[in-house]
Amino acid sequence: MARTVLTRRTPGTYIRRLLVIVYLFFLVIWPVSLVAIHTFSDGGHLVSTMQDPAVTSALRLTVEVAFWAVLINTVFGVTISLLLVRYEFPGRRVLSVLIDLPLSVSPVVVGLALLLAYGPRTGLFGPALESAGIPVIFSTPGIVMATTFVSLPLVIREVIPVLQEIGMDQEQAARSLGANGWQTFRRITLPSIRWALVYGIVLSLARSLGEFGAVKIVSGNISQQTQTATLVVEDKYLNFQQGSAYATSFLLTLIAVAALVVVTILRPKEHNRGH
């Protein structure tokens, strides 16, 4: 029977908690709250911002890009996680290291690399794709590729620890009873990793909504065509339309925070403690 070990609360414990709260306040809470305050100052900028065609077009494109990036990373994230945890193969450690590459490489470098690979004039594959009528750079596919790259590890790094924790006993038992691979995944594996997967999806969504550097390189930043919400924020701010910049930033933050809060509320308490 598992025993719960209680940690005695000392003055040092309260001091550490206070330091953490102060740190989070000045680094996260206060700056983000200032965005909200400026959004609703001077009568509020949210309504007028939502009536701006450039902003609404950018928000639609951002949601579309985020949807495809999250979908791609969910499918391949689960597949790669199963591959890394359940199978031994040459190059396994190299693959695991490469997965973390998007977290260590600047997004601007990612955008430049995609530009060199898929650029319409000098890219390795770009001219052939352009001639086939499949533009990548300065169009939605390029933005999706850049966003998918930078958010690649988030689903994988949430799912892998859970797969390692649950082991293979239940999966092997299901196979011994005649279940095929898909049935085993759907009835055994997926229910076991569902909350880790959901949390990874939410993190990937938040990362996709807020991507800036890589997207700016590959999109061309064309208003109402390839301009995402983060690029609109920069454009509005530099053109002395700070109210619209604050309002757009607030919307992006609101979506990301709302998704995290909903998942935290819905997830069972034992998963919250174990995460």
C-alpha positions in Angstrom: 0.0 0.0 0.0 1.4 3.4 -1.0 2.2 5.8 1.8 1.8 9.5 1.5 4.9 11.4 2.8 4.0 14.8 4.2 6.6 17.5 4.0 6.8 19.7 7.0 6.1 23.4 6.3 8.9 25.6 7.4 9.5 29.3 7.0 11.8 28.5 4.1 8.9 26.8 2.3 6.9 30.0 2.5 9.8 32.1 1.3 10.4 29.8 -1.7 6.7 30.0 -2.6 6.7 33.8 -2.3 9.8 34.0 -4.6 8.1 31.8 -7.2 4.9 33.9 -7.0 6.9 37.1 -7.4 8.9 35.7 -10.2 5.8 34.6 -12.1 4.1 37.9 -11.4 6.8 40.0 -12.9 7.6 37.7 -15.8 4.2 36.5 -16.9 1.1 37.8 -15.0 1.9 41.5 -15.0 3.0 41.9 -18.6 0.1 39.8 -19.9 -2.4 41.8 -17.7 -1.0 45.0 -19.2 -2.0 43.8 -22.7 -5.5 43.2 -21.4 -5.6 46.6 -19.7 -4.5 48.4 -22.8 -7.0 46.4 -24.9 -9.9 47.8 -23.0 -8.6 51.3 -22.3 -9.9 54.4 -24.0 -13.3 52.8 -24.5 -12.0 49.5 -25.7 -10.3 48.5 -29.0 -11.7 44.9 -29.4 -14.8 45.7 -31.4 -13.1 48.1 -33.8 -10.2 45.6 -34.2 -12.6 42.8 -35.1 -14.1 45.0 -37.9 -10.7 45.5 -39.5 -10.4 43.3 -42.6 -6.7 42.8 -42.2 -7.1 41.5 -38.7 -10.1 39.2 -39.5 -8.2 37.8 -42.5 -5.1 37.2 -40.4 -7.1 35.5 -37.6 -8.8 33.2 -40.1 -5.4 32.3 -41.6 -4.0 31.7 -38.2 -6.8 29.4 -37.2 -6.5 27.5 -40.5 -2.7 27.1 -40.1 -2.9 26.1 -36.5 -5.6 23.5 -37.3 -3.4 21.8 -39.9 -0.2 22.1 -37.8 -1.9 20.5 -34.8 -3.5 17.8 -36.9 -0.2 16.8 -38.5 1.7 16.9 -35.3 -1.0 14.8 -33.5 -0.9 12.0 -36.1 2.9 12.0 -36.5 3.5 12.7 -32.8 1.7 9.6 -31.7 3.3 7.5 -34.4 6.8 8.7 -33.6 6.1 8.3 -29.8 5.1 4.6 -30.3 8.1 4.1 -32.6 10.6 5.4 -30.0 9.0 3.7 -27.0 7.9 0.3 -28.4 10.6 -0.5 -30.9 14.4 -0.8 -31.0 16.1 0.2 -34.3 19.3 1.7 -35.5 19.3 5.5 -35.2 16.7 5.5 -32.4 18.7 7.9 -30.2 19.5 10.1 -33.2 15.8 10.4 -34.0 15.0 11.3 -30.4 17.6 14.1 -30.5 16.3 15.4 -33.8 12.8 15.7 -32.4 14.1 18.3 -29.9 15.8 20.3 -32.7 12.9 22.7 -33.1 13.2 23.7 -29.4 16.9 24.6 -29.8 17.0 26.2 -33.2 15.8 29.8 -33.7 12.5 30.0 -35.6 14.1 32.5 -37.9 16.7 29.8 -38.9 13.8 27.4 -39.5 12.1 29.9 -41.9 15.4 30.5 -43.7 16.0 26.8 -44.1 12.5 26.3 -45.6 13.1 29.3 -47.9 16.3 27.7 -49.2 14.7 24.3 -49.7 11.3 25.4 -51.2 12.0 29.0 -52.5 10.3 29.6 -55.9 13.5 30.7 -57.6 16.6 29.3 -55.8 15.0 26.6 -53.6 16.0 23.0 -54.1 12.4 21.8 -54.6 10.7 25.2 -55.1 11.0 25.6 -58.9 9.6 22.2 -59.6 6.7 22.6 -57.2 6.0 26.1 -58.6 5.9 24.7 -62.2 3.5 22.0 -61.0 1.2 24.7 -59.6 2.0 23.9 -55.9 3.4 27.1 -54.4 5.0 26.6 -50.9 6.9 29.7 -49.9 4.8 32.9 -49.6 1.7 30.9 -49.4 -0.3 28.9 -46.9 1.6 25.5 -47.3 4.8 27.2 -46.3 3.3 28.8 -43.3 1.8 25.4 -42.2 5.2 23.7 -42.7 7.0 26.4 -40.6 4.4 26.2 -37.9 4.4 22.4 -37.8 8.2 22.3 -37.5 8.4 24.7 -34.5 5.6 22.8 -32.6 6.7 19.3 -33.6 8.1 18.1 -30.2 5.2 19.2 -28.0 2.9 16.3 -28.5 5.7 13.7 -28.6 7.3 14.9 -25.3 3.9 14.7 -23.6 3.0 11.2 -24.9 6.4 9.4 -24.5 6.6 9.5 -20.7 3.1 8.0 -20.4 3.8 5.3 -22.9 6.9 4.4 -20.9 4.9 4.4 -17.6 2.1 2.1 -18.8 4.4 -0.4 -20.3 3.4 -3.1 -22.8 1.6 -5.7 -20.6 -1.9 -4.7 -21.5 -1.1 -4.4 -25.2 0.5 -7.8 -25.3 -2.5 -9.3 -23.5 -4.8 -7.8 -26.1 -2.8 -9.2 -28.9 -2.7 -12.6 -27.3 -6.5 -12.5 -27.3 -6.6 -11.9 -31.0 -6.8 -8.1 -31.2 -5.0 -6.6 -34.3 -2.7 -3.6 -34.1 -5.5 -1.0 -34.7 -7.8 -2.6 -32.1 -5.0 -2.7 -29.6 -4.2 1.0 -30.2 -7.9 2.1 -30.1 -9.0 0.2 -27.0 -5.8 0.0 -24.9 -3.1 2.5 -25.9 -5.2 5.5 -26.8 -7.3 5.5 -23.6 -4.1 5.3 -21.6 -2.5 8.3 -23.3 -5.5 10.4 -24.0 -4.9 13.1 -21.4 -1.2 13.4 -22.3 -2.3 13.6 -25.9 -4.9 16.3 -25.2 -2.4 18.3 -23.2 0.2 18.0 -26.0 -2.4 19.1 -28.5 -3.2 22.2 -26.4 0.4 23.1 -26.1 0.9 22.6 -29.9 -2.1 24.8 -30.5 -0.8 27.6 -28.3 2.6 27.4 -29.9 1.1 27.4 -33.4 -1.1 30.4 -32.7 1.9 32.4 -31.4 4.5 31.5 -34.0 6.2 34.6 -35.5 9.9 34.2 -36.6 9.6 31.3 -39.0 6.2 32.4 -40.4 7.5 35.9 -41.1 10.3 34.5 -43.3 8.2 32.1 -45.4 4.9 34.0 -45.6 6.1 37.3 -47.2 3.9 39.1 -44.7 1.3 40.1 -47.4 -1.7 41.8 -45.8 -5.0 39.9 -46.2 -3.2 37.1 -48.0 -0.3 35.6 -46.0 -0.3 37.7 -42.9 -1.0 35.8 -39.7 -2.2 37.3 -36.4 1.3 37.7 -34.9 2.4 39.5 -38.0 -0.6 41.8 -37.8 0.4 42.6 -34.3 3.8 43.7 -35.4 2.4 45.6 -38.4 -0.2 47.5 -36.4 2.2 48.3 -33.6 4.9 49.7 -36.0 2.3 51.7 -37.8 1.1 53.5 -34.6 -2.1 51.5 -34.3 -1.3 50.1 -30.9 -4.9 49.6 -29.9 -5.4 47.0 -32.7 -2.1 45.4 -31.8 -3.1 45.1 -28.1 -6.5 43.7 -29.0 -5.1 41.1 -31.4 -2.5 40.0 -28.9 -5.3 39.8 -26.3 -7.3 37.5 -28.5 -4.4 35.2 -29.1 -3.6 35.0 -25.4 -7.2 34.5 -24.5 -7.5 31.5 -26.9 -4.4 29.8 -25.6 -5.2 30.4 -21.9 -8.8 29.3 -22.3 -7.6 26.0 -23.9 -5.2 25.3 -21.0 -7.8 26.2 -18.4 -10.5 23.9 -20.0 -8.1 21.0 -20.2 -7.0 21.5 -16.6 -10.6 21.6 -15.3 -11.7 18.6 -17.3 -8.7 16.4 -16.7 -9.2 14.0 -13.7 -7.5 14.9 -10.5 -5.1 11.9 -10.5 -3.8 13.0 -13.9 -3.4 16.6 -12.7 -1.2 15.3 -9.8 0.8 13.0 -12.0 1.6 15.4 -14.7 
